[in-house]
Amino acid sequence: MEMKTTTFKENARTAIADETLQIELDRLSFGFPEKRKKAVDRMPEFEQLREQARDIKNHVLANLDLYLENYEDRVEKHGGQVHWCRDAKAAREQILKICKAADAKTVTKSKSMIGEEIFINDFLAKNGIEPIETDLGEYIIQLRGEPPSHIIAPAIHVSKAQVEDAFRRVHTDLPADRNLEDPAALLQEARGQLRNKFLQADVGLTGANMLVAETGSNVLVTNEGNADLTYALPRVHIVIASIEKIVPTLEDASTILRVLARSATGQDMSVYTTFCTGPKRFEDPDGPEEYHVILLDNGRTDLLGSEFEEILRCIRCSACLNHCPIYKAIGGHAYGWVYPGPMGAVLTPGLIGMEDASDLPNASTLCGKCESVCPMGIPLPKLLRSWRTRHFEAKPTRSLGQITLKFWAWLAKRPKLYHKVNGLIIATLGALGRRKGRIKWIPFASGWTSKRDFPAPMGNTFIQQYHKGARGDTSGRRLREVKK
């Protein structure tokens, strides 16, 4: 996956001009958000659970070293191995080392954002090992040679016709005249293609929704069951997880699970919720013979104790993406890296540096919807503003927008001049839009007028009307009464 965060503005313009993408994104407004609302409405204690989940993660972040060490101890007692990796390079090399020791030719994978973060697919392929995505959405975009555009629905940007095209292009062993009009037919075809891959895989690679310090368990949450086949069938199971995924106890894990599915897909509980704890025991009929956990830092410890620590509470539910007007306008690929939407606009600068992700925190209206739906109560608008402040203070040159705001601040401190200039602008705009009540084009405002007309001002400014009322108009008396 090529990093394209520095070209965010160009990426966004391309996405807005993509008619197929816009059709698919329009459907997002009527899917996950509505289901989430219904699921939350069915649970009167949801807000209380959010507070409990937030407190659990805050406690973990304050004692992260202790819980990670306890988790490692439990994993080893169950016969597994924990590998501490400072960065993506270390994680890739450790995974390759395990795969080579197993003489692996193929690796089945369940959906993992950490896998995307460390570019593991490309790395394995370059080293002669075939990675096979088993999540349906991930499988589709792997055939298309694309990264995911959404955290829980990686192929949300792909139309049914595009899926059919990809299947016909790649599945050349099947009859060319087969009917793929029905979505169920696409699903059955993918299932048939993947079945032997599951059985033949040498290594299974999964992510982790949570790591439980109390038991050394890895929690997997899916709706397709592919993660269960990925970890249970191959001889070797590798878990890749970032260090903040830890939770203290099984009870804490169940508390977070109660808000996770409801926030993500609007389900009371995902279809499959699996707890993996080490390799199979002597009496177990199935399971991996080897169990490895890759614990990845990759910039997380730099966020601990900083003003951005709260983003480490994120459980990757995608609620903020599903409700964000910016995400729904441009999709996930425009963000240029693994994590899109509001959570990505906060997390990405913290992981790769502000110099390579300076535009992302500005991709927000600060409407606050993301914070209101976040199951972990992350104050995303506040964190976005903090990144904006840092960028403003660190940037030596000033953009046109910054210069304009500086001029406005200078003008606003001079009330008489400000009212005269403001009155002149209002009068000019009013004259331009007098005939139709709207204006089709305004200098320096093409970002607005290219998509919609600007409403023409009607009458005088508020201050002009106020002063006119102060000289005896009825409207002025009303204004003075309100002021009192």
RANOR-V654268 format. One record per residue. RES is the residue in one small letter. PHI is phi in whole degrees, 0 to 359 (* if undefined). NEAR is the number of other C-alpha atoms within 8 Angstrom. D_CENTER is the distance of its C-alpha to the mean C-alpha in whole Angstrom. Layout:
BEGIN
res/phi/near/d_center
RES/PHI/NEAR/D_CENTER
RES/PHI/NEAR/D_CENTER
END
This chain:
BEGIN
res/phi/near/d_center
m/*/8/16
e/276/5/17
m/282/6/15
k/229/9/16
t/292/13/14
t/287/9/18
t/249/8/18
f/304/13/15
k/298/8/18
e/294/7/20
n/300/12/17
a/295/11/16
r/297/8/20
t/297/8/20
a/295/13/17
i/295/11/19
a/276/6/22
d/274/8/21
e/295/7/22
t/297/7/21
l/299/12/18
q/297/12/18
i/296/8/20
e/293/12/17
l/291/13/15
d/301/9/18
r/289/8/18
l/298/11/14
s/296/12/16
f/251/8/18
g/249/8/17
f/304/12/14
p/300/13/15
e/293/10/18
k/295/11/18
r/299/14/16
k/301/9/19
k/295/9/22
a/294/12/21
v/292/12/21
d/297/7/24
r/283/6/25
m/237/7/25
p/300/7/27
e/269/6/26
f/301/9/22
e/296/7/22
q/295/7/24
l/295/12/22
r/301/12/19
e/295/10/21
q/295/9/22
a/297/13/19
r/300/12/18
d/294/8/22
i/300/10/21
k/290/10/18
n/298/10/20
h/296/8/23
v/298/13/22
l/296/10/21
a/285/6/24
n/227/8/26
l/299/10/23
d/299/6/26
l/295/7/28
y/289/13/26
l/294/11/25
e/295/8/28
n/294/10/29
y/298/14/27
e/301/12/28
d/299/9/32
r/293/12/31
v/300/16/29
e/294/10/32
k/294/7/35
h/270/10/33
g/96/9/34
g/264/13/31
q/231/10/30
v/248/11/27
h/241/9/26
w/272/7/25
c/234/12/23
r/290/9/23
d/218/10/21
a/297/11/19
k/299/7/23
a/298/9/24
a/294/13/22
r/300/11/22
e/294/8/26
q/292/10/26
i/297/10/25
l/298/9/27
k/299/8/30
i/295/8/29
c/296/10/29
k/293/8/32
a/296/7/34
a/271/9/34
d/55/7/35
a/285/12/32
k/253/9/32
t/227/12/29
v/229/14/25
t/276/15/23
k/229/15/20
s/264/13/18
k/304/12/14
s/209/11/12
m/290/9/9
i/294/10/12
g/302/12/14
e/292/12/12
e/297/9/12
i/261/10/16
f/56/9/17
i/291/10/19
n/298/9/20
d/299/8/21
f/295/9/23
l/296/12/25
a/299/10/26
k/295/7/28
n/257/6/29
g/80/7/31
i/244/11/28
e/273/9/27
p/273/11/23
i/235/10/23
e/286/12/19
t/248/14/20
d/294/12/17
l/302/9/19
g/298/10/15
e/295/13/15
y/298/11/19
i/298/11/19
i/286/13/17
q/295/10/19
l/296/10/22
r/273/7/21
g/69/6/20
e/237/8/16
p/278/11/13
p/293/13/10
s/248/13/9
h/208/14/6
i/285/12/5
i/258/8/9
a/229/9/10
p/299/13/10
a/251/12/13
i/295/11/13
h/274/10/14
v/262/9/17
s/279/9/20
k/299/7/23
a/296/6/25
q/290/8/23
v/297/11/23
e/300/11/26
d/301/8/27
a/295/11/25
f/295/9/27
r/293/9/30
r/288/7/30
v/263/7/29
h/274/7/31
t/284/8/34
d/279/4/36
l/261/6/36
p/303/6/38
a/292/6/37
d/266/4/38
r/295/6/36
n/269/6/35
l/241/8/31
e/290/7/31
d/278/7/30
p/305/8/26
a/296/6/28
a/293/10/30
l/296/12/26
l/297/9/25
q/296/8/29
e/293/8/29
a/298/9/26
r/299/8/27
g/296/8/30
q/291/8/29
l/273/9/27
r/303/8/30
n/293/8/32
k/298/10/29
f/299/12/28
l/288/8/32
q/265/8/32
a/296/14/29
d/272/13/31
v/224/15/28
g/249/17/24
l/240/14/21
t/235/15/19
g/271/14/16
a/204/13/16
n/285/10/14
m/207/11/17
l/241/13/20
v/258/16/23
a/294/16/26
e/299/11/28
t/241/11/29
g/75/15/27
s/269/13/25
n/247/14/21
v/261/13/20
l/243/14/18
v/237/10/17
t/217/11/17
n/247/7/19
e/248/8/20
g/81/9/22
n/293/10/22
a/295/15/20
d/295/8/24
l/291/9/26
t/291/17/24
y/270/15/25
a/272/11/28
l/274/13/30
p/292/16/30
r/288/11/32
v/236/14/29
h/244/18/26
i/246/14/24
v/257/13/21
i/244/15/18
a/210/12/16
s/276/9/15
i/295/10/18
e/280/10/16
k/284/11/16
i/288/13/19
v/228/14/21
p/293/11/25
t/227/10/26
l/297/9/26
e/297/6/26
d/296/11/23
a/299/12/21
s/292/8/22
t/297/11/22
i/291/10/18
l/299/9/18
r/291/11/20
v/260/12/17
l/294/11/14
a/295/14/15
r/298/14/16
s/284/15/13
a/277/13/11
t/240/9/14
g/78/16/17
q/266/11/19
d/294/8/21
m/204/8/20
s/295/10/19
v/299/9/22
y/239/10/22
t/232/9/21
t/240/9/23
f/249/8/24
c/259/8/25
t/226/10/28
g/78/12/29
p/287/13/31
k/293/10/34
r/271/5/37
f/303/4/40
e/273/5/41
d/284/7/37
p/285/4/38
d/209/7/35
g/122/12/32
p/285/14/31
e/277/9/34
e/236/10/32
y/227/14/28
h/237/12/26
v/239/12/24
i/265/15/22
l/263/12/21
l/255/14/19
d/270/11/19
n/53/10/17
g/103/10/17
r/295/11/16
t/294/7/20
d/292/8/20
l/277/12/18
l/299/9/20
g/79/7/22
s/264/7/21
e/291/7/20
f/255/12/16
e/302/10/17
e/298/10/15
i/293/11/12
l/287/10/13
r/283/12/13
c/303/10/10
i/250/8/10
r/59/6/7
c/277/11/8
s/77/11/5
a/301/12/8
c/294/14/7
l/294/14/6
n/296/12/9
h/251/11/11
c/276/12/10
p/295/7/13
i/287/11/12
y/302/12/9
k/290/14/12
a/265/10/14
i/236/12/13
g/75/15/10
g/275/13/8
h/296/12/11
a/298/12/12
y/290/16/10
g/83/15/12
w/211/12/10
v/291/10/8
y/255/13/5
p/262/18/4
g/70/13/5
p/302/13/7
m/295/13/5
g/292/11/5
a/294/15/8
v/268/16/10
l/287/10/9
t/302/12/10
p/301/14/13
g/288/12/14
l/266/9/14
i/249/9/16
g/103/9/17
m/295/9/18
e/296/6/20
d/260/9/18
a/220/13/15
s/293/12/17
d/280/10/16
l/298/12/12
p/297/14/13
n/276/8/16
a/275/8/13
s/202/8/13
t/272/6/16
l/57/5/16
c/288/7/17
g/88/8/16
k/297/9/14
c/299/15/11
e/293/12/13
s/291/7/16
v/256/10/13
c/294/11/12
p/291/11/14
m/255/11/14
g/61/11/15
i/285/11/13
p/281/8/15
l/302/13/12
p/301/11/15
k/297/7/17
l/292/11/15
l/297/12/14
r/295/9/18
s/295/8/19
w/295/10/17
r/298/11/19
t/297/8/22
r/299/8/22
h/295/10/22
f/297/7/24
e/288/7/27
a/270/6/26
k/281/7/26
p/288/5/30
t/263/4/30
r/247/8/30
s/281/6/28
l/300/6/30
g/297/7/28
q/293/8/28
i/297/9/32
t/297/8/32
l/296/8/31
k/295/8/33
f/295/8/36
w/298/8/35
a/297/8/35
w/298/8/39
l/291/10/40
a/294/8/39
k/280/7/41
r/237/8/44
p/307/8/44
k/297/6/47
l/294/8/46
y/300/11/42
h/293/9/44
k/293/8/46
v/296/8/43
n/297/8/41
g/297/10/44
l/294/8/45
i/295/8/41
i/298/11/41
a/296/10/44
t/295/8/43
l/296/11/40
g/297/12/43
a/293/7/45
l/294/9/43
g/255/13/41
r/297/9/45
r/289/5/45
k/249/6/42
g/78/9/40
r/207/10/37
i/235/13/37
k/275/8/35
w/209/10/35
i/226/8/35
p/303/5/35
f/66/4/32
a/231/8/30
s/295/9/29
g/301/6/25
w/271/9/27
t/286/12/30
s/289/8/28
k/246/6/27
r/203/7/29
d/283/11/32
f/264/10/33
p/293/8/35
a/287/12/38
p/300/11/39
m/249/5/42
g/82/5/45
n/277/10/45
t/288/8/42
f/301/6/42
i/296/7/44
q/299/8/47
q/294/11/47
y/296/11/47
h/293/9/50
k/295/10/52
g/293/13/52
a/295/10/53
r/267/7/56
g/128/8/57
d/288/9/55
t/301/7/54
s/299/9/50
g/291/15/51
r/298/11/52
r/297/8/49
l/296/10/47
r/293/9/49
e/295/7/49
v/297/6/46
k/299/5/46
k/294/4/48
END
